[in-house]
């Protein structure tokens, strides 16, 4: 499927898809991942399996990411994610 067809089928902008393909830019919303997965006929987790997304800052309250190969930083981010999940469950 080409980008135009995917964009139309998922109702997601072509520029956002290009940005995601090149591994950098805004962190996609869950809804975006779900739309893309549905359009491609795959599970959402398959779209991000093996991708190491590391937050690199906040710009106007929107997350930014880049792909990184730093295992220590990835472990730290994973620990923060687990801690946040635990806080959400106890609330």
PDB file of N, CA, C and O in Angstrom, chain B, residues numbered from 101:
ATOM      1  N   UNK B 101       0.856  -1.164   0.000  1.00  0.00           N
ATOM      2  CA  UNK B 101       0.000   0.000   0.000  1.00  0.00           C
ATOM      3  C   UNK B 101       0.908   1.235   0.000  1.00  0.00           C
ATOM      4  O   UNK B 101       1.859   1.304   0.779  1.00  0.00           O
ATOM      5  N   UNK B 102       0.621   2.201  -0.863  1.00  0.00           N
ATOM      6  CA  UNK B 102       1.443   3.413  -0.885  1.00  0.00           C
ATOM      7  C   UNK B 102       0.989   4.386   0.201  1.00  0.00           C
ATOM      8  O   UNK B 102      -0.054   4.184   0.824  1.00  0.00           O
ATOM      9  N   UNK B 103       1.767   5.434   0.426  1.00  0.00           N
ATOM     10  CA  UNK B 103       1.469   6.383   1.499  1.00  0.00           C
ATOM     11  C   UNK B 103       0.125   7.072   1.319  1.00  0.00           C
ATOM     12  O   UNK B 103      -0.593   7.296   2.294  1.00  0.00           O
ATOM     13  N   UNK B 104      -0.218   7.406   0.096  1.00  0.00           N
ATOM     14  CA  UNK B 104      -1.489   8.086  -0.155  1.00  0.00           C
ATOM     15  C   UNK B 104      -2.659   7.191   0.243  1.00  0.00           C
ATOM     16  O   UNK B 104      -3.592   7.634   0.915  1.00  0.00           O
ATOM     17  N   UNK B 105      -2.601   5.937  -0.174  1.00  0.00           N
ATOM     18  CA  UNK B 105      -3.679   5.000   0.166  1.00  0.00           C
ATOM     19  C   UNK B 105      -3.751   4.783   1.674  1.00  0.00           C
ATOM     20  O   UNK B 105      -4.840   4.769   2.247  1.00  0.00           O
ATOM     21  N   UNK B 106      -2.594   4.613   2.323  1.00  0.00           N
ATOM     22  CA  UNK B 106      -2.564   4.423   3.776  1.00  0.00           C
ATOM     23  C   UNK B 106      -3.114   5.645   4.487  1.00  0.00           C
ATOM     24  O   UNK B 106      -3.892   5.525   5.433  1.00  0.00           O
ATOM     25  N   UNK B 107      -2.712   6.810   4.035  1.00  0.00           N
ATOM     26  CA  UNK B 107      -3.182   8.055   4.632  1.00  0.00           C
ATOM     27  C   UNK B 107      -4.701   8.168   4.563  1.00  0.00           C
ATOM     28  O   UNK B 107      -5.352   8.522   5.545  1.00  0.00           O
ATOM     29  N   UNK B 108      -5.250   7.867   3.407  1.00  0.00           N
ATOM     30  CA  UNK B 108      -6.704   7.950   3.230  1.00  0.00           C
ATOM     31  C   UNK B 108      -7.418   6.880   4.050  1.00  0.00           C
ATOM     32  O   UNK B 108      -8.420   7.157   4.707  1.00  0.00           O
ATOM     33  N   UNK B 109      -6.903   5.673   4.007  1.00  0.00           N
ATOM     34  CA  UNK B 109      -7.547   4.558   4.695  1.00  0.00           C
ATOM     35  C   UNK B 109      -7.520   4.744   6.210  1.00  0.00           C
ATOM     36  O   UNK B 109      -8.482   4.404   6.899  1.00  0.00           O
ATOM     37  N   UNK B 110      -6.407   5.288   6.731  1.00  0.00           N
ATOM     38  CA  UNK B 110      -6.257   5.471   8.181  1.00  0.00           C
ATOM     39  C   UNK B 110      -6.730   6.843   8.650  1.00  0.00           C
ATOM     40  O   UNK B 110      -6.836   7.088   9.852  1.00  0.00           O
ATOM     41  N   UNK B 111      -7.011   7.724   7.716  1.00  0.00           N
ATOM     42  CA  UNK B 111      -7.396   9.102   8.046  1.00  0.00           C
ATOM     43  C   UNK B 111      -6.291   9.776   8.867  1.00  0.00           C
ATOM     44  O   UNK B 111      -6.539  10.407   9.894  1.00  0.00           O
ATOM     45  N   UNK B 112      -5.064   9.611   8.366  1.00  0.00           N
ATOM     46  CA  UNK B 112      -3.867  10.185   8.995  1.00  0.00           C
ATOM     47  C   UNK B 112      -3.101  10.926   7.906  1.00  0.00           C
ATOM     48  O   UNK B 112      -3.014  10.444   6.777  1.00  0.00           O
ATOM     49  N   UNK B 113      -2.552  12.078   8.226  1.00  0.00           N
ATOM     50  CA  UNK B 113      -1.816  12.865   7.247  1.00  0.00           C
ATOM     51  C   UNK B 113      -0.564  12.173   6.734  1.00  0.00           C
ATOM     52  O   UNK B 113       0.128  11.481   7.481  1.00  0.00           O
ATOM     53  N   UNK B 114      -0.282  12.367   5.457  1.00  0.00           N
ATOM     54  CA  UNK B 114       0.905  11.767   4.843  1.00  0.00           C
ATOM     55  C   UNK B 114       2.178  12.250   5.531  1.00  0.00           C
ATOM     56  O   UNK B 114       3.099  11.460   5.742  1.00  0.00           O
ATOM     57  N   UNK B 115       2.245  13.519   5.881  1.00  0.00           N
ATOM     58  CA  UNK B 115       3.455  14.042   6.528  1.00  0.00           C
ATOM     59  C   UNK B 115       3.727  13.350   7.856  1.00  0.00           C
ATOM     60  O   UNK B 115       4.881  13.088   8.196  1.00  0.00           O
ATOM     61  N   UNK B 116       2.666  13.050   8.612  1.00  0.00           N
ATOM     62  CA  UNK B 116       2.851  12.339   9.877  1.00  0.00           C
ATOM     63  C   UNK B 116       3.393  10.941   9.619  1.00  0.00           C
ATOM     64  O   UNK B 116       4.277  10.479  10.340  1.00  0.00           O
ATOM     65  N   UNK B 117       2.881  10.269   8.610  1.00  0.00           N
ATOM     66  CA  UNK B 117       3.375   8.925   8.282  1.00  0.00           C
ATOM     67  C   UNK B 117       4.844   8.992   7.880  1.00  0.00           C
ATOM     68  O   UNK B 117       5.642   8.153   8.298  1.00  0.00           O
ATOM     69  N   UNK B 118       5.201   9.978   7.077  1.00  0.00           N
ATOM     70  CA  UNK B 118       6.608  10.128   6.683  1.00  0.00           C
ATOM     71  C   UNK B 118       7.497  10.373   7.894  1.00  0.00           C
ATOM     72  O   UNK B 118       8.588   9.812   8.000  1.00  0.00           O
ATOM     73  N   UNK B 119       7.021  11.216   8.807  1.00  0.00           N
ATOM     74  CA  UNK B 119       7.787  11.519  10.018  1.00  0.00           C
ATOM     75  C   UNK B 119       8.010  10.251  10.839  1.00  0.00           C
ATOM     76  O   UNK B 119       9.107  10.024  11.349  1.00  0.00           O
ATOM     77  N   UNK B 120       6.983   9.436  10.966  1.00  0.00           N
ATOM     78  CA  UNK B 120       7.110   8.190  11.717  1.00  0.00           C
ATOM     79  C   UNK B 120       8.051   7.219  11.023  1.00  0.00           C
ATOM     80  O   UNK B 120       8.821   6.520  11.682  1.00  0.00           O
ATOM     81  N   UNK B 121       7.996   7.172   9.702  1.00  0.00           N
ATOM     82  CA  UNK B 121       8.895   6.291   8.951  1.00  0.00           C
ATOM     83  C   UNK B 121      10.361   6.646   9.151  1.00  0.00           C
ATOM     84  O   UNK B 121      11.224   5.768   9.144  1.00  0.00           O
ATOM     85  N   UNK B 122      10.637   7.920   9.326  1.00  0.00           N
ATOM     86  CA  UNK B 122      12.015   8.372   9.449  1.00  0.00           C
ATOM     87  C   UNK B 122      12.463   8.473  10.902  1.00  0.00           C
ATOM     88  O   UNK B 122      13.527   9.020  11.193  1.00  0.00           O
ATOM     89  N   UNK B 123      11.642   7.939  11.819  1.00  0.00           N
ATOM     90  CA  UNK B 123      12.008   7.811  13.228  1.00  0.00           C
ATOM     91  C   UNK B 123      12.449   9.117  13.865  1.00  0.00           C
ATOM     92  O   UNK B 123      13.595   9.253  14.294  1.00  0.00           O
ATOM     93  N   UNK B 124      11.558  10.050  13.921  1.00  0.00           N
ATOM     94  CA  UNK B 124      11.834  11.286  14.631  1.00  0.00           C
ATOM     95  C   UNK B 124      10.648  12.205  14.538  1.00  0.00           C
ATOM     96  O   UNK B 124       9.923  12.189  13.544  1.00  0.00           O
ATOM     97  N   UNK B 125      10.439  13.004  15.557  1.00  0.00           N
ATOM     98  CA  UNK B 125       9.336  13.944  15.520  1.00  0.00           C
ATOM     99  C   UNK B 125       8.423  13.755  16.705  1.00  0.00           C
ATOM    100  O   UNK B 125       8.856  13.324  17.774  1.00  0.00           O
ATOM    101  N   UNK B 126       7.164  14.074  16.517  1.00  0.00           N
ATOM    102  CA  UNK B 126       6.197  13.975  17.601  1.00  0.00           C
ATOM    103  C   UNK B 126       5.867  12.516  17.905  1.00  0.00           C
ATOM    104  O   UNK B 126       5.791  11.672  17.013  1.00  0.00           O
ATOM    105  N   UNK B 127       5.677  12.255  19.184  1.00  0.00           N
ATOM    106  CA  UNK B 127       5.239  10.928  19.602  1.00  0.00           C
ATOM    107  C   UNK B 127       3.813  10.760  19.089  1.00  0.00           C
ATOM    108  O   UNK B 127       2.964  11.612  19.351  1.00  0.00           O
ATOM    109  N   UNK B 128       3.536   9.692  18.373  1.00  0.00           N
ATOM    110  CA  UNK B 128       2.180   9.516  17.838  1.00  0.00           C
ATOM    111  C   UNK B 128       1.187   9.244  18.963  1.00  0.00           C
ATOM    112  O   UNK B 128       1.516   8.608  19.964  1.00  0.00           O
ATOM    113  N   UNK B 129      -0.017   9.734  18.778  1.00  0.00           N
ATOM    114  CA  UNK B 129      -1.083   9.452  19.731  1.00  0.00           C
ATOM    115  C   UNK B 129      -1.498   7.995  19.562  1.00  0.00           C
ATOM    116  O   UNK B 129      -1.320   7.402  18.497  1.00  0.00           O
ATOM    117  N   UNK B 130      -2.045   7.438  20.615  1.00  0.00           N
ATOM    118  CA  UNK B 130      -2.519   6.057  20.564  1.00  0.00           C
ATOM    119  C   UNK B 130      -3.544   5.903  19.443  1.00  0.00           C
ATOM    120  O   UNK B 130      -3.534   4.903  18.726  1.00  0.00           O
ATOM    121  N   UNK B 131      -4.419   6.879  19.290  1.00  0.00           N
ATOM    122  CA  UNK B 131      -5.429   6.812  18.230  1.00  0.00           C
ATOM    123  C   UNK B 131      -4.784   6.707  16.854  1.00  0.00           C
ATOM    124  O   UNK B 131      -5.297   6.009  15.979  1.00  0.00           O
ATOM    125  N   UNK B 132      -3.663   7.397  16.659  1.00  0.00           N
ATOM    126  CA  UNK B 132      -2.957   7.337  15.377  1.00  0.00           C
ATOM    127  C   UNK B 132      -2.410   5.939  15.132  1.00  0.00           C
ATOM    128  O   UNK B 132      -2.538   5.398  14.034  1.00  0.00           O
ATOM    129  N   UNK B 133      -1.803   5.359  16.158  1.00  0.00           N
ATOM    130  CA  UNK B 133      -1.268   4.002  16.035  1.00  0.00           C
ATOM    131  C   UNK B 133      -2.404   3.026  15.741  1.00  0.00           C
ATOM    132  O   UNK B 133      -2.254   2.135  14.905  1.00  0.00           O
ATOM    133  N   UNK B 134      -3.532   3.186  16.419  1.00  0.00           N
ATOM    134  CA  UNK B 134      -4.677   2.300  16.191  1.00  0.00           C
ATOM    135  C   UNK B 134      -5.213   2.440  14.772  1.00  0.00           C
ATOM    136  O   UNK B 134      -5.539   1.442  14.130  1.00  0.00           O
ATOM    137  N   UNK B 135      -5.306   3.671  14.280  1.00  0.00           N
ATOM    138  CA  UNK B 135      -5.785   3.884  12.911  1.00  0.00           C
ATOM    139  C   UNK B 135      -4.857   3.247  11.886  1.00  0.00           C
ATOM    140  O   UNK B 135      -5.308   2.586  10.951  1.00  0.00           O
ATOM    141  N   UNK B 136      -3.561   3.452  12.070  1.00  0.00           N
ATOM    142  CA  UNK B 136      -2.589   2.877  11.137  1.00  0.00           C
ATOM    143  C   UNK B 136      -2.630   1.352  11.176  1.00  0.00           C
ATOM    144  O   UNK B 136      -2.595   0.698  10.134  1.00  0.00           O
ATOM    145  N   UNK B 137      -2.703   0.796  12.369  1.00  0.00           N
ATOM    146  CA  UNK B 137      -2.763  -0.663  12.498  1.00  0.00           C
ATOM    147  C   UNK B 137      -4.012  -1.211  11.815  1.00  0.00           C
ATOM    148  O   UNK B 137      -3.946  -2.202  11.089  1.00  0.00           O
ATOM    149  N   UNK B 138      -5.137  -0.566  12.050  1.00  0.00           N
ATOM    150  CA  UNK B 138      -6.374  -1.005  11.421  1.00  0.00           C
ATOM    151  C   UNK B 138      -6.306  -0.938   9.909  1.00  0.00           C
ATOM    152  O   UNK B 138      -6.763  -1.846   9.216  1.00  0.00           O
ATOM    153  N   UNK B 139      -5.733   0.141   9.401  1.00  0.00           N
ATOM    154  CA  UNK B 139      -5.612   0.311   7.946  1.00  0.00           C
ATOM    155  C   UNK B 139      -4.698  -0.731   7.334  1.00  0.00           C
ATOM    156  O   UNK B 139      -4.896  -1.150   6.194  1.00  0.00           O
ATOM    157  N   UNK B 140      -3.690  -1.150   8.097  1.00  0.00           N
ATOM    158  CA  UNK B 140      -2.734  -2.135   7.596  1.00  0.00           C
ATOM    159  C   UNK B 140      -3.140  -3.576   7.919  1.00  0.00           C
ATOM    160  O   UNK B 140      -2.539  -4.524   7.414  1.00  0.00           O
ATOM    161  N   UNK B 141      -4.168  -3.732   8.764  1.00  0.00           N
ATOM    162  CA  UNK B 141      -4.618  -5.066   9.130  1.00  0.00           C
ATOM    163  C   UNK B 141      -3.661  -5.803  10.046  1.00  0.00           C
ATOM    164  O   UNK B 141      -3.512  -7.022   9.957  1.00  0.00           O
ATOM    165  N   UNK B 142      -3.003  -5.045  10.938  1.00  0.00           N
ATOM    166  CA  UNK B 142      -2.074  -5.652  11.893  1.00  0.00           C
ATOM    167  C   UNK B 142      -2.440  -5.207  13.302  1.00  0.00           C
ATOM    168  O   UNK B 142      -3.228  -4.279  13.483  1.00  0.00           O
ATOM    169  N   UNK B 143      -1.863  -5.874  14.298  1.00  0.00           N
ATOM    170  CA  UNK B 143      -2.060  -5.446  15.683  1.00  0.00           C
ATOM    171  C   UNK B 143      -1.225  -4.196  15.934  1.00  0.00           C
ATOM    172  O   UNK B 143      -0.138  -4.061  15.371  1.00  0.00           O
ATOM    173  N   UNK B 144      -1.711  -3.286  16.766  1.00  0.00           N
ATOM    174  CA  UNK B 144      -0.949  -2.063  17.044  1.00  0.00           C
ATOM    175  C   UNK B 144       0.470  -2.328  17.523  1.00  0.00           C
ATOM    176  O   UNK B 144       1.396  -1.617  17.133  1.00  0.00           O
ATOM    177  N   UNK B 145       0.654  -3.342  18.363  1.00  0.00           N
ATOM    178  CA  UNK B 145       1.982  -3.659  18.874  1.00  0.00           C
ATOM    179  C   UNK B 145       2.971  -4.027  17.780  1.00  0.00           C
ATOM    180  O   UNK B 145       4.175  -3.822  17.929  1.00  0.00           O
ATOM    181  N   UNK B 146       2.460  -4.573  16.675  1.00  0.00           N
ATOM    182  CA  UNK B 146       3.337  -4.947  15.569  1.00  0.00           C
ATOM    183  C   UNK B 146       3.971  -3.718  14.919  1.00  0.00           C
ATOM    184  O   UNK B 146       5.069  -3.795  14.367  1.00  0.00           O
ATOM    185  N   UNK B 147       3.277  -2.595  14.989  1.00  0.00           N
ATOM    186  CA  UNK B 147       3.819  -1.373  14.381  1.00  0.00           C
ATOM    187  C   UNK B 147       5.005  -0.827  15.151  1.00  0.00           C
ATOM    188  O   UNK B 147       5.867  -0.159  14.578  1.00  0.00           O
ATOM    189  N   UNK B 148       5.055  -1.105  16.441  1.00  0.00           N
ATOM    190  CA  UNK B 148       6.122  -0.535  17.264  1.00  0.00           C
ATOM    191  C   UNK B 148       7.071  -1.583  17.833  1.00  0.00           C
ATOM    192  O   UNK B 148       7.996  -1.244  18.572  1.00  0.00           O
ATOM    193  N   UNK B 149       6.852  -2.846  17.499  1.00  0.00           N
ATOM    194  CA  UNK B 149       7.720  -3.910  18.008  1.00  0.00           C
ATOM    195  C   UNK B 149       9.163  -3.658  17.581  1.00  0.00           C
ATOM    196  O   UNK B 149       9.452  -3.460  16.400  1.00  0.00           O
ATOM    197  N   UNK B 150      10.048  -3.670  18.550  1.00  0.00           N
ATOM    198  CA  UNK B 150      11.465  -3.495  18.261  1.00  0.00           C
ATOM    199  C   UNK B 150      11.910  -2.050  18.109  1.00  0.00           C
ATOM    200  O   UNK B 150      13.104  -1.785  17.969  1.00  0.00           O
ATOM    201  N   UNK B 151      10.977  -1.115  18.134  1.00  0.00           N
ATOM    202  CA  UNK B 151      11.343   0.298  18.018  1.00  0.00           C
ATOM    203  C   UNK B 151      11.664   0.820  19.405  1.00  0.00           C
ATOM    204  O   UNK B 151      10.893   0.632  20.346  1.00  0.00           O
ATOM    205  N   UNK B 152      12.789   1.467  19.523  1.00  0.00           N
ATOM    206  CA  UNK B 152      13.204   2.014  20.821  1.00  0.00           C
ATOM    207  C   UNK B 152      12.979   3.513  20.807  1.00  0.00           C
ATOM    208  O   UNK B 152      13.812   4.272  20.312  1.00  0.00           O
ATOM    209  N   UNK B 153      11.853   3.932  21.351  1.00  0.00           N
ATOM    210  CA  UNK B 153      11.481   5.346  21.351  1.00  0.00           C
ATOM    211  C   UNK B 153      11.920   5.953  22.671  1.00  0.00           C
ATOM    212  O   UNK B 153      11.575   5.456  23.743  1.00  0.00           O
ATOM    213  N   UNK B 154      12.659   6.999  22.586  1.00  0.00           N
ATOM    214  CA  UNK B 154      13.164   7.646  23.785  1.00  0.00           C
ATOM    215  C   UNK B 154      12.750   9.113  23.755  1.00  0.00           C
ATOM    216  O   UNK B 154      13.055   9.827  22.799  1.00  0.00           O
ATOM    217  N   UNK B 155      12.059   9.563  24.794  1.00  0.00           N
ATOM    218  CA  UNK B 155      11.692  10.976  24.833  1.00  0.00           C
ATOM    219  C   UNK B 155      12.945  11.843  24.885  1.00  0.00           C
ATOM    220  O   UNK B 155      13.886  11.530  25.614  1.00  0.00           O
ATOM    221  N   UNK B 156      12.962  12.917  24.127  1.00  0.00           N
ATOM    222  CA  UNK B 156      14.117  13.813  24.132  1.00  0.00           C
ATOM    223  C   UNK B 156      13.754  15.219  24.552  1.00  0.00           C
ATOM    224  O   UNK B 156      14.611  16.102  24.535  1.00  0.00           O
ATOM    225  N   UNK B 157      12.522  15.451  24.924  1.00  0.00           N
ATOM    226  CA  UNK B 157      12.165  16.778  25.377  1.00  0.00           C
ATOM    227  C   UNK B 157      10.692  17.044  25.169  1.00  0.00           C
ATOM    228  O   UNK B 157       9.966  16.230  24.598  1.00  0.00           O
ATOM    229  N   UNK B 158      10.274  18.176  25.633  1.00  0.00           N
ATOM    230  CA  UNK B 158       8.889  18.582  25.475  1.00  0.00           C
ATOM    231  C   UNK B 158       8.882  19.923  24.768  1.00  0.00           C
ATOM    232  O   UNK B 158       9.563  20.862  25.182  1.00  0.00           O
ATOM    233  N   UNK B 159       8.117  20.003  23.714  1.00  0.00           N
ATOM    234  CA  UNK B 159       7.989  21.236  22.957  1.00  0.00           C
ATOM    235  C   UNK B 159       6.519  21.614  22.965  1.00  0.00           C
ATOM    236  O   UNK B 159       5.681  20.900  22.414  1.00  0.00           O
ATOM    237  N   UNK B 160       6.210  22.744  23.594  1.00  0.00           N
ATOM    238  CA  UNK B 160       4.821  23.193  23.687  1.00  0.00           C
ATOM    239  C   UNK B 160       3.907  22.085  24.192  1.00  0.00           C
ATOM    240  O   UNK B 160       2.836  21.842  23.634  1.00  0.00           O
ATOM    241  N   UNK B 161       4.341  21.423  25.245  1.00  0.00           N
ATOM    242  CA  UNK B 161       3.590  20.363  25.901  1.00  0.00           C
ATOM    243  C   UNK B 161       3.346  19.158  25.012  1.00  0.00           C
ATOM    244  O   UNK B 161       2.461  18.356  25.307  1.00  0.00           O
ATOM    245  N   UNK B 162       4.103  19.004  23.934  1.00  0.00           N
ATOM    246  CA  UNK B 162       3.983  17.827  23.069  1.00  0.00           C
ATOM    247  C   UNK B 162       5.303  17.075  23.120  1.00  0.00           C
ATOM    248  O   UNK B 162       6.374  17.664  22.973  1.00  0.00           O
ATOM    249  N   UNK B 163       5.213  15.780  23.326  1.00  0.00           N
ATOM    250  CA  UNK B 163       6.424  14.974  23.398  1.00  0.00           C
ATOM    251  C   UNK B 163       7.136  14.897  22.059  1.00  0.00           C
ATOM    252  O   UNK B 163       6.511  15.005  21.004  1.00  0.00           O
ATOM    253  N   UNK B 164       8.438  14.713  22.107  1.00  0.00           N
ATOM    254  CA  UNK B 164       9.238  14.481  20.901  1.00  0.00           C
ATOM    255  C   UNK B 164      10.007  13.193  21.139  1.00  0.00           C
ATOM    256  O   UNK B 164      10.271  12.828  22.284  1.00  0.00           O
ATOM    257  N   UNK B 165      10.358  12.519  20.088  1.00  0.00           N
ATOM    258  CA  UNK B 165      11.083  11.275  20.276  1.00  0.00           C
ATOM    259  C   UNK B 165      12.159  11.121  19.222  1.00  0.00           C
ATOM    260  O   UNK B 165      12.165  11.796  18.193  1.00  0.00           O
ATOM    261  N   UNK B 166      13.061  10.217  19.515  1.00  0.00           N
ATOM    262  CA  UNK B 166      14.048   9.789  18.525  1.00  0.00           C
ATOM    263  C   UNK B 166      14.345   8.325  18.820  1.00  0.00           C
ATOM    264  O   UNK B 166      14.101   7.848  19.928  1.00  0.00           O
ATOM    265  N   UNK B 167      14.853   7.639  17.863  1.00  0.00           N
ATOM    266  CA  UNK B 167      15.219   6.246  18.070  1.00  0.00           C
ATOM    267  C   UNK B 167      16.627   6.225  18.636  1.00  0.00           C
ATOM    268  O   UNK B 167      17.527   6.870  18.099  1.00  0.00           O
ATOM    269  N   UNK B 168      16.818   5.490  19.714  1.00  0.00           N
ATOM    270  CA  UNK B 168      18.122   5.464  20.374  1.00  0.00           C
ATOM    271  C   UNK B 168      18.553   4.033  20.633  1.00  0.00           C
ATOM    272  O   UNK B 168      17.727   3.124  20.711  1.00  0.00           O
ATOM    273  N   UNK B 169      19.839   3.849  20.762  1.00  0.00           N
ATOM    274  CA  UNK B 169      20.400   2.528  21.040  1.00  0.00           C
ATOM    275  C   UNK B 169      21.111   2.534  22.390  1.00  0.00           C
ATOM    276  O   UNK B 169      22.115   1.839  22.550  1.00  0.00           O
ATOM    277  N   UNK B 170      20.628   3.285  23.346  1.00  0.00           N
ATOM    278  CA  UNK B 170      21.252   3.381  24.659  1.00  0.00           C
ATOM    279  C   UNK B 170      20.468   2.510  25.645  1.00  0.00           C
ATOM    280  O   UNK B 170      19.427   2.936  26.146  1.00  0.00           O
ATOM    281  N   UNK B 171      20.956   1.290  25.931  1.00  0.00           N
ATOM    282  CA  UNK B 171      20.216   0.370  26.798  1.00  0.00           C
ATOM    283  C   UNK B 171      19.945   0.931  28.194  1.00  0.00           C
ATOM    284  O   UNK B 171      18.875   0.684  28.751  1.00  0.00           O
ATOM    285  N   UNK B 172      20.874   1.669  28.765  1.00  0.00           N
ATOM    286  CA  UNK B 172      20.669   2.221  30.110  1.00  0.00           C
ATOM    287  C   UNK B 172      19.533   3.232  30.108  1.00  0.00           C
ATOM    288  O   UNK B 172      18.692   3.230  31.006  1.00  0.00           O
ATOM    289  N   UNK B 173      19.509   4.083  29.112  1.00  0.00           N
ATOM    290  CA  UNK B 173      18.439   5.075  29.024  1.00  0.00           C
ATOM    291  C   UNK B 173      17.107   4.396  28.758  1.00  0.00           C
ATOM    292  O   UNK B 173      16.087   4.792  29.322  1.00  0.00           O
ATOM    293  N   UNK B 174      17.103   3.391  27.918  1.00  0.00           N
ATOM    294  CA  UNK B 174      15.869   2.659  27.636  1.00  0.00           C
ATOM    295  C   UNK B 174      15.341   1.980  28.894  1.00  0.00           C
ATOM    296  O   UNK B 174      14.132   1.959  29.126  1.00  0.00           O
ATOM    297  N   UNK B 175      16.235   1.427  29.706  1.00  0.00           N
ATOM    298  CA  UNK B 175      15.824   0.791  30.955  1.00  0.00           C
ATOM    299  C   UNK B 175      15.224   1.818  31.909  1.00  0.00           C
ATOM    300  O   UNK B 175      14.241   1.540  32.596  1.00  0.00           O
ATOM    301  N   UNK B 176      15.817   2.993  31.945  1.00  0.00           N
ATOM    302  CA  UNK B 176      15.298   4.058  32.801  1.00  0.00           C
ATOM    303  C   UNK B 176      13.903   4.493  32.351  1.00  0.00           C
ATOM    304  O   UNK B 176      13.010   4.678  33.179  1.00  0.00           O
ATOM    305  N   UNK B 177      13.720   4.653  31.055  1.00  0.00           N
ATOM    306  CA  UNK B 177      12.410   5.034  30.518  1.00  0.00           C
ATOM    307  C   UNK B 177      11.386   3.943  30.825  1.00  0.00           C
ATOM    308  O   UNK B 177      10.254   4.246  31.203  1.00  0.00           O
ATOM    309  N   UNK B 178      11.774   2.675  30.665  1.00  0.00           N
ATOM    310  CA  UNK B 178      10.869   1.564  30.963  1.00  0.00           C
ATOM    311  C   UNK B 178      10.470   1.567  32.439  1.00  0.00           C
ATOM    312  O   UNK B 178       9.306   1.332  32.764  1.00  0.00           O
ATOM    313  N   UNK B 179      11.421   1.830  33.330  1.00  0.00           N
ATOM    314  CA  UNK B 179      11.128   1.879  34.761  1.00  0.00           C
ATOM    315  C   UNK B 179      10.160   3.012  35.078  1.00  0.00           C
ATOM    316  O   UNK B 179       9.257   2.847  35.898  1.00  0.00           O
ATOM    317  N   UNK B 180      10.340   4.150  34.438  1.00  0.00           N
ATOM    318  CA  UNK B 180       9.421   5.275  34.639  1.00  0.00           C
ATOM    319  C   UNK B 180       8.022   4.917  34.158  1.00  0.00           C
ATOM    320  O   UNK B 180       7.030   5.280  34.791  1.00  0.00           O
ATOM    321  N   UNK B 181       7.945   4.209  33.047  1.00  0.00           N
ATOM    322  CA  UNK B 181       6.650   3.804  32.494  1.00  0.00           C
ATOM    323  C   UNK B 181       5.944   2.844  33.460  1.00  0.00           C
ATOM    324  O   UNK B 181       4.741   2.970  33.689  1.00  0.00           O
ATOM    325  N   UNK B 182       6.687   1.888  34.025  1.00  0.00           N
ATOM    326  CA  UNK B 182       6.111   0.937  34.983  1.00  0.00           C
ATOM    327  C   UNK B 182       5.636   1.684  36.225  1.00  0.00           C
ATOM    328  O   UNK B 182       4.551   1.403  36.734  1.00  0.00           O
ATOM    329  N   UNK B 183       6.426   2.622  36.715  1.00  0.00           N
ATOM    330  CA  UNK B 183       6.051   3.393  37.889  1.00  0.00           C
ATOM    331  C   UNK B 183       4.777   4.205  37.627  1.00  0.00           C
ATOM    332  O   UNK B 183       3.899   4.289  38.487  1.00  0.00           O
ATOM    333  N   UNK B 184       4.686   4.793  36.450  1.00  0.00           N
ATOM    334  CA  UNK B 184       3.498   5.591  36.101  1.00  0.00           C
ATOM    335  C   UNK B 184       2.273   4.696  36.026  1.00  0.00           C
ATOM    336  O   UNK B 184       1.189   5.106  36.441  1.00  0.00           O
ATOM    337  N   UNK B 185       2.418   3.497  35.511  1.00  0.00           N
ATOM    338  CA  UNK B 185       1.306   2.566  35.422  1.00  0.00           C
ATOM    339  C   UNK B 185       0.835   2.162  36.800  1.00  0.00           C
ATOM    340  O   UNK B 185      -0.368   2.045  37.038  1.00  0.00           O
ATOM    341  N   UNK B 186       1.768   1.947  37.709  1.00  0.00           N
ATOM    342  CA  UNK B 186       1.431   1.592  39.081  1.00  0.00           C
ATOM    343  C   UNK B 186       0.671   2.697  39.783  1.00  0.00           C
ATOM    344  O   UNK B 186      -0.281   2.434  40.517  1.00  0.00           O
ATOM    345  N   UNK B 187       1.091   3.937  39.558  1.00  0.00           N
ATOM    346  CA  UNK B 187       0.394   5.091  40.148  1.00  0.00           C
ATOM    347  C   UNK B 187      -1.017   5.197  39.596  1.00  0.00           C
ATOM    348  O   UNK B 187      -1.947   5.501  40.343  1.00  0.00           O
ATOM    349  N   UNK B 188      -1.193   4.953  38.309  1.00  0.00           N
ATOM    350  CA  UNK B 188      -2.519   5.056  37.686  1.00  0.00           C
ATOM    351  C   UNK B 188      -3.473   3.994  38.242  1.00  0.00           C
ATOM    352  O   UNK B 188      -4.659   4.262  38.437  1.00  0.00           O
ATOM    353  N   UNK B 189      -2.957   2.799  38.493  1.00  0.00           N
ATOM    354  CA  UNK B 189      -3.796   1.720  39.016  1.00  0.00           C
ATOM    355  C   UNK B 189      -4.242   1.980  40.455  1.00  0.00           C
ATOM    356  O   UNK B 189      -5.354   1.624  40.845  1.00  0.00           O
ATOM    357  N   UNK B 190      -3.361   2.605  41.239  1.00  0.00           N
ATOM    358  CA  UNK B 190      -3.683   2.836  42.647  1.00  0.00           C
ATOM    359  C   UNK B 190      -4.573   4.043  42.843  1.00  0.00           C
ATOM    360  O   UNK B 190      -5.113   4.242  43.931  1.00  0.00           O
ATOM    361  N   UNK B 191      -4.736   4.850  41.813  1.00  0.00           N
ATOM    362  CA  UNK B 191      -5.565   6.069  41.930  1.00  0.00           C
ATOM    363  C   UNK B 191      -7.033   5.751  41.816  1.00  0.00           C
ATOM    364  O   UNK B 191      -7.868   6.653  41.892  1.00  0.00           O
TER     365      UNK B 191
END
